[in-house]
Amino acid sequence: QLIYECECCSITVHQSCYGISTDTSEHWLCDACKHYHDKHITTTLDCILCPVKGGAMKQADLPLDSEFVSTLRQIRSKDQFIFPKYNPHIIIPVNTYDTIDKVWVHLSCALWNQNVSFENFEEKKGIKYIDMMDYTLFYEMCCVCCKKGYGPVVKCNYDGCEFKAHPECVRINKYGME
């Protein structure tokens, strides 16, 4: 499987995981860099489903001025940081809503969230149904970043384990996910 590195922001992705259908290894740009052409913006993009900035992002089929996004802004504005239980290497966001014109989602957050779907799964395009989520899913605390209000957490499948976290928090902190 080929690995691609974005010429602008330097994120690396697997060809099939990111949905790259043809060999475009020379001069490849991730979706966010294709859209914004600005490394500062793409490396600080907010994910609608977690607090981690930047990374392997895909555009969601959700208007930035939607009622859902507006409600999430209100939920997140009340967020209080709690000292991380698992000592994460995580970037705590500062809202960049004023500099972006689209809603973005980490590919890991979209893939691991049962409430999200893709219009075209092979190319990982058309992320939809985020706005159909129940807001209460956003209030569970992530065991890694210790934040509430940023998106649904995934619970460990091991019997008796109560570990719950945002998929991207788990991924960047190198916890195992199967």
N, C-alpha and C positions, 0 to 999 in steps of 0.2 A: 504494500500500500504506500503510495507516495505521500510525502509530507511537504506542505507548502508553507512558505514564510511570506507574510505581507511585506511588500517593498516599502510601504509607508510606516506602519506602526510596529512591524516585526513580530506580530503574533504568529505562531505556528499551529497548523491544523492538519489532520489527516484528510486526504482527498475525499473519501466516502463519508466521513463523519461530518464534514462541513458542507457536503453536497456539491462538490466540484465535479462536473460531468465530463469535461474534456481536459487533456493535458495542457495546462497553461502555466507551467512552472516558471517560465521566464516572465518577469514583470507582472506578477500576480498581485492583486489588491483584494483585501477582504471587503465584504459588503459595506461596512461603515466607511472605510477609506475611499471606496468607489463613490460613495454618496457625498462625503464631506471634504475629501482631499486635504485634510488638516489633522496631523498626528495629535496635536494638543486636544482637539475635540474628541477624536476617536478613542484615545486612551483614557478619557475621563467620562465617557458615556455612562449614564445610569441604566441599569437593568431594571425593568419594571417588576421583576420577580425576586430580586435580592439586593443587598447593599454593596456588592462588589462592583467597582468601576472598571470599564474597559474590558478587553478580552475578546473571545470569539463570539461576536454578536451577530444577530440576525434581526431584520426589521419585522415588527409585528403588524398585523392588519388591525390597527387600533389607532384612531385619530388622537393626536396629542391633546386636542381640546375636548375630548370626550368627558362625559360625566364620571366615568370610571377612573380616569387618570386624575381628574380634579379631586375626587374623593380620596384617592391614594396620597395625593399631595398633603391633604389635611391630616390623614392618619400619620404620615411620616413626619410632619412638622411637630407632632407631639412626642416623637421618639426621644427616649432618654437612653444614653449609652450605659450599659452595665459592664463591669470588668469581665472580659472574656474568661470563661471557665477552662477552655482548652488552649489558651495562649496562641491565637491564630496570627498568621501573617496576612492580614486582610486590610484592605484599604477602606476606611470609613468614608462614606461619600459626603460631599458638599453638593447640594442640588445644582444641576446644570440645565434645568428646564428652560432657562431663558436663551440658551445658545443652540438648542437642538430643535428640529422640526418634525421628528419622527419618534415613535416609541420603539425601543430596542430591547432585546432579550438575549441573555447568554444562551448559546445553543444547549449547554448542559442543563440550564433551568427549564428550557422548553422540553427537552427530551425526557427529563426525569419527573415532569409534572403531569399527572394523569388528567388534569383538566384542560390541557393545551393540545392542540392538534395542528398538523401541517396540511396545507392545501396540496403541496407536492412534497412527499416525504423523501424521495430520492435526492432531490435538489435542495432539501431543507428550506423551502420557500413557503410563504403564506402562513405564518404563525397566526393562529386564530383561536377564538373562544376565551381569551384571557378575561375579557370584559364580562363573561358569563360566570366567573368565579364568585363564590360567596366571600364577602369581605372578612368573615370570621377566620378564614384560612390564613389571612395575613397577620393575625394576632398571636399566633404561637411563636414562642421564642426559639431562636436558633441556638443550639448548644455550642456552636463555634464562635459566631460573632456576637452572641447575646443581644440581638436586636429583634424587636417585634415591629410589625407593620410593613415589612419589606417583601413579603411573599410567602407562599406555602413552604413548609419544611417537609423533608422526607424522613420517615421514621425508620430506624434500623429494623431489619427483619429478624434479628436474633431474638429468640424467646426471652422475655424478661428484661431486655435492654430498652431503656427509655431515651436513648440518644436520638435527637431530631435535629436536622440542619438543612439549610439551603443547599441545593446541589452544587452550586459554584463555590460556596464556602468549603464544602467537603472536598471538592476537586482540587482547589488551589492549596489546601492544607495537606494534601496527599493521604487522605483517609481512603480506605478501600471502598469501592462501589462496584457491585456486580449486577 
